[in-house]
Amino acid sequence: MRKSAMCVTVLAGLGMALAAGAKEVAMGDCSGLPCASFDLGGGKTATLMIDTGNAHPVLDLARAKALGLELQPYVGRSGKIVPGVFKAALPDLRLDGESLGSVELIIMDLAKDVAEGGFPPSDGSVSYATFKDRVVTLDYRRRRLSFSAPGAEVAPPAGSGTLSYPTFGQKGPPIVVAEGFQVDGKPLSVQIDTLYGGTMLVYTTAIGRLGLESQAASAKKRHFPFTDGGVDMIEGRAGREGFAGKTLLSSAALYFATEGVHQPDGMFDGTVGAELFADHRLTLDFHANRVWVD
């Protein structure tokens, strides 16, 4: 799923899910979606969304200018310069004093999108690639974000799933796709998109295989302002939405695409987001390419 172009030791039993020496910071709630305070250098900080649905970090134009970053034209996939969009290199992005390294940013005027309700109130976003080779845990219940050093080894719990990074459709950017999720006991491959505010979205090509025709025929719809520039989705019900045989939600909302929703050309079956993880911890091991939910 695409967004608008403009736009961890607490209980002994949970210790296995965290890398040794992992840092833990407060995870903000930006319109129900995860964000955190990052250090941009030069004494300046920014509230950035944690966006696993995007391969490229984004920063607001005003912030980039205040940092004195050198702005370069941004060339889109068509080979043409995109007006009002730039790219810039941030020498050292930090989180709780830990360097995440230099980051190539997309720069755009996000303030307008925020003001119009098309982007969560924030200064931009970091992508899953920002945490390359690290283990990241988003604890939605405690509102904490933990992240390991690069290359950390973590023994995953039984029932963990795998991560892969296909493109979103034949011409889209690479994104995070997981195996291990289920709807009503049936497995499906899903994009993990932390800026999608719903539970589980099932794409049209998977409806028949999963036996969800009646649910997809629901007349009820819900608007998602931060997805695909703001889009309606069909809202049905699932008896159970889960991971690795564990129930995450019972009698839960289940969503289906309308015409305005970008779909991935049948390359995977759905997308999962914030409401599915609301009372759980999501761990993404970008080193060993594993995922688990507890």
C-alpha positions as CSV (number, residue, x, y, z in Angstrom):
1,M,0.0,0.0,0.0
2,R,1.3,3.4,-0.9
3,K,1.0,6.7,1.1
4,S,0.4,10.0,-0.4
5,A,3.4,11.0,-2.6
6,M,3.2,14.5,-1.1
7,C,2.8,14.3,1.6
8,V,12.5,-4.4,25.6
9,T,13.4,-6.7,29.1
10,V,10.1,-6.2,31.0
11,L,9.1,-9.7,31.9
12,A,11.5,-12.6,31.9
13,G,9.3,-14.5,29.6
14,L,9.6,-11.7,26.9
15,G,13.4,-11.3,27.1
16,M,14.0,-13.7,24.2
17,A,12.4,-11.3,21.9
18,L,15.0,-8.5,22.4
19,A,18.6,-8.3,21.3
20,A,21.2,-7.9,24.0
21,G,22.0,-4.2,24.4
22,A,18.9,-3.1,22.5
23,K,17.9,0.5,23.1
24,E,14.4,1.4,24.1
25,V,12.7,4.8,23.6
26,A,9.3,6.2,23.9
27,M,7.0,5.5,20.9
28,G,4.8,8.4,20.2
29,D,1.2,8.3,19.1
30,C,0.8,10.5,16.0
31,S,-2.9,10.2,15.1
32,G,-2.9,6.6,16.3
33,L,0.3,5.7,14.4
34,P,3.9,5.1,15.7
35,C,6.4,8.0,15.7
36,A,9.5,9.0,17.8
37,S,11.8,11.9,18.4
38,F,15.0,11.8,16.3
39,D,18.1,13.9,16.4
40,L,18.9,15.5,13.0
41,G,22.2,17.1,14.1
42,G,23.0,20.7,14.8
43,G,21.0,20.6,18.0
44,K,17.8,20.0,16.0
45,T,15.2,17.3,16.6
46,A,12.2,16.1,14.7
47,T,9.2,13.9,15.2
48,L,9.3,11.3,12.5
49,M,6.8,8.6,11.7
50,I,8.0,4.9,11.8
51,D,7.0,3.9,8.3
52,T,7.6,0.2,7.3
53,G,5.5,0.8,4.2
54,N,8.1,3.0,2.6
55,A,11.7,2.4,1.5
56,H,12.6,6.1,1.6
57,P,12.8,8.5,4.6
58,V,10.9,11.8,4.2
59,L,11.6,15.2,5.8
60,D,9.6,18.4,5.7
61,L,11.0,21.1,3.5
62,A,11.2,23.7,6.3
63,R,13.2,21.3,8.5
64,A,15.6,20.6,5.7
65,K,16.2,24.3,5.0
66,A,16.7,25.0,8.8
67,L,19.4,22.3,8.8
68,G,21.0,23.9,5.8
69,L,20.8,20.7,3.8
70,E,21.8,20.9,0.1
71,L,18.7,20.2,-1.9
72,Q,18.9,18.3,-5.2
73,P,16.2,17.8,-7.8
74,Y,14.3,14.6,-7.3
75,V,13.9,12.4,-10.4
76,G,10.9,10.1,-10.5
77,R,10.6,6.7,-12.0
78,S,9.5,8.3,-15.3
79,G,13.0,9.9,-15.5
80,K,11.5,13.4,-15.1
81,I,12.2,15.9,-12.3
82,V,9.2,16.0,-9.9
83,P,8.3,19.6,-9.1
84,G,8.4,20.6,-5.4
85,V,10.2,17.4,-4.4
86,F,13.9,17.2,-3.6
87,K,16.5,14.8,-2.2
88,A,19.2,15.6,0.4
89,A,21.7,13.7,2.4
90,L,21.5,13.9,6.2
91,P,25.1,13.1,7.6
92,D,24.0,11.5,10.8
93,L,20.5,10.6,12.0
94,R,20.4,9.6,15.7
95,L,17.8,8.0,18.0
96,D,18.5,8.1,21.7
97,G,22.1,8.9,21.0
98,E,22.6,5.9,18.7
99,S,23.7,6.7,15.2
100,L,21.6,5.3,12.4
101,G,24.2,6.5,9.9
102,S,23.9,8.9,7.0
103,V,20.4,8.9,5.4
104,E,19.3,9.9,1.9
105,L,16.0,11.9,2.4
106,I,13.2,12.8,0.2
107,I,12.3,16.5,0.9
108,M,8.9,17.9,0.4
109,D,6.5,20.4,1.9
110,L,4.7,18.2,4.4
111,A,3.3,21.0,6.4
112,K,0.5,21.5,3.8
113,D,-0.4,17.8,3.8
114,V,-0.4,17.8,7.7
115,A,-2.6,21.0,7.7
116,E,-5.1,19.4,5.3
117,G,-5.2,16.1,7.2
118,G,-3.4,14.1,4.5
119,F,-0.3,13.2,6.6
120,P,-0.1,12.5,10.4
121,P,1.1,15.5,12.5
122,S,4.9,15.1,12.3
123,D,8.0,16.4,10.5
124,G,8.4,13.4,8.2
125,S,9.2,9.7,8.4
126,V,11.9,7.1,8.6
127,S,11.6,3.9,6.6
128,Y,12.3,0.3,7.3
129,A,15.6,0.8,5.4
130,T,16.7,3.2,8.1
131,F,16.9,0.2,10.5
132,K,18.7,-2.0,8.0
133,D,20.4,-5.1,9.7
134,R,18.8,-4.3,13.1
135,V,16.1,-5.9,15.2
136,V,13.2,-3.5,15.8
137,T,10.3,-4.0,18.2
138,L,7.2,-1.8,18.2
139,D,5.4,-2.3,21.5
140,Y,2.0,-0.9,20.9
141,R,0.7,-1.7,24.4
142,R,3.5,0.1,26.3
143,R,4.2,2.7,23.6
144,R,7.9,1.8,23.4
145,L,10.2,1.3,20.5
146,S,13.3,-0.8,20.8
147,F,16.1,-1.3,18.3
148,S,19.3,-3.3,18.3
149,A,22.8,-2.6,17.0
150,P,23.4,-3.7,13.4
151,G,23.9,-7.4,13.0
152,A,22.5,-8.4,16.3
153,E,21.5,-12.0,16.6
154,V,18.1,-12.8,18.3
155,A,16.7,-16.3,18.8
156,P,13.1,-15.9,17.5
157,P,10.3,-17.6,19.4
158,A,8.5,-20.6,18.0
159,G,6.1,-19.7,15.3
160,S,8.0,-16.7,13.8
161,G,7.4,-15.9,10.2
162,T,9.7,-14.7,7.4
163,L,10.2,-11.3,5.8
164,S,10.9,-10.5,2.2
165,Y,11.1,-7.3,0.2
166,P,9.3,-7.5,-3.1
167,T,8.2,-4.4,-5.0
168,F,4.6,-3.1,-4.5
169,G,3.3,-4.4,-7.8
170,Q,5.3,-4.6,-11.0
171,K,6.5,-1.0,-10.9
172,G,6.3,0.0,-7.2
173,P,9.0,0.4,-4.6
174,P,10.4,-2.4,-2.5
175,I,8.3,-3.0,0.7
176,V,8.2,-5.3,3.7
177,V,6.1,-8.5,3.2
178,A,5.5,-11.1,5.9
179,E,4.5,-14.8,6.0
180,G,2.7,-16.1,9.1
181,F,-0.5,-14.0,9.3
182,Q,-3.9,-15.6,9.0
183,V,-7.5,-14.6,8.5
184,D,-10.1,-17.1,9.8
185,G,-7.3,-19.7,10.0
186,K,-6.2,-19.3,6.4
187,P,-2.7,-18.1,5.7
188,L,-2.0,-15.0,3.6
189,S,1.1,-13.0,2.7
190,V,0.9,-9.4,3.8
191,Q,2.7,-6.1,3.6
192,I,3.4,-4.7,7.1
193,D,2.6,-1.0,6.8
194,T,2.8,0.8,10.1
195,L,1.2,3.9,8.6
196,Y,-1.9,2.0,7.7
197,G,-4.4,2.7,10.4
198,G,-6.6,-0.4,10.0
199,T,-6.5,-4.0,10.9
200,M,-6.1,-6.2,7.9
201,L,-6.8,-5.3,4.2
202,V,-7.3,-8.1,1.8
203,Y,-6.6,-7.4,-1.9
204,T,-9.0,-8.3,-4.6
205,T,-6.9,-11.2,-6.1
206,A,-7.0,-13.0,-2.7
207,I,-10.7,-12.8,-1.9
208,G,-11.8,-15.9,-3.7
209,R,-8.9,-18.1,-2.4
210,L,-9.6,-17.0,1.2
211,G,-13.4,-17.5,0.8
212,L,-14.2,-13.9,1.7
213,E,-16.7,-13.1,-1.0
214,S,-19.6,-12.3,1.3
215,Q,-17.4,-10.1,3.6
216,A,-16.1,-8.2,0.6
217,A,-19.7,-7.5,-0.5
218,S,-20.4,-5.4,2.6
219,A,-22.0,-2.0,2.0
220,K,-20.1,-0.4,4.9
221,K,-17.1,1.8,4.2
222,R,-14.4,3.5,6.2
223,H,-12.2,6.4,5.2
224,F,-8.4,6.2,5.8
225,P,-6.9,9.7,5.5
226,F,-3.2,8.7,5.5
227,T,-3.4,5.9,2.8
228,D,-3.2,6.5,-0.9
229,G,-3.8,10.2,-0.4
230,G,-7.0,9.5,1.5
231,V,-9.2,6.6,0.4
232,D,-12.4,4.7,1.4
233,M,-12.2,0.9,2.0
234,I,-15.0,-1.7,2.3
235,E,-15.4,-2.8,5.9
236,G,-16.4,-6.4,6.5
237,R,-15.9,-8.7,9.5
238,A,-13.5,-11.6,10.2
239,G,-14.1,-14.2,12.9
240,R,-10.4,-14.2,13.7
241,E,-7.2,-12.4,12.6
242,G,-4.0,-13.9,13.9
243,F,-0.3,-14.7,13.5
244,A,1.3,-18.2,13.7
245,G,-1.9,-19.7,15.2
246,K,-2.3,-17.0,17.8
247,T,-5.4,-14.9,17.8
248,L,-4.6,-11.2,17.7
249,L,-8.2,-10.0,17.2
250,S,-11.6,-11.8,17.3
251,S,-14.7,-10.6,15.5
252,A,-12.5,-7.9,13.9
253,A,-13.0,-5.4,11.1
254,L,-11.6,-6.7,7.8
255,Y,-11.1,-4.4,4.9
256,F,-11.2,-4.7,1.1
257,A,-10.1,-2.4,-1.7
258,T,-12.2,0.1,-3.5
259,E,-11.2,1.6,-6.8
260,G,-9.0,4.2,-5.2
261,V,-6.8,1.7,-3.3
262,H,-3.5,0.9,-5.0
263,Q,-3.1,-2.9,-5.3
264,P,0.1,-5.0,-5.8
265,D,-0.7,-6.8,-9.0
266,G,-1.4,-10.1,-7.1
267,M,2.2,-10.2,-5.7
268,F,0.9,-10.7,-2.2
269,D,-2.5,-10.9,-0.5
270,G,-3.0,-8.0,1.9
271,T,-1.7,-5.4,4.2
272,V,-1.7,-5.2,8.0
273,G,-1.6,-2.1,10.1
274,A,-1.8,-0.4,13.5
275,E,-5.2,-1.6,14.7
276,L,-4.1,-5.3,14.4
277,F,-1.1,-4.6,16.7
278,A,-2.9,-2.3,19.2
279,D,-2.5,-4.7,22.1
280,H,0.7,-6.5,21.0
281,R,4.4,-6.2,20.2
282,L,5.6,-6.5,16.7
283,T,9.2,-7.5,16.1
284,L,10.9,-7.1,12.8
285,D,14.3,-8.7,12.5
286,F,15.8,-7.0,9.5
287,H,19.1,-8.9,10.1
288,A,17.7,-12.5,9.9
289,N,14.6,-11.5,8.0
290,R,12.2,-12.8,10.6
291,V,9.0,-11.5,12.2
292,W,6.9,-12.3,15.2
293,V,4.0,-10.9,17.3
294,D,3.5,-11.4,21.0
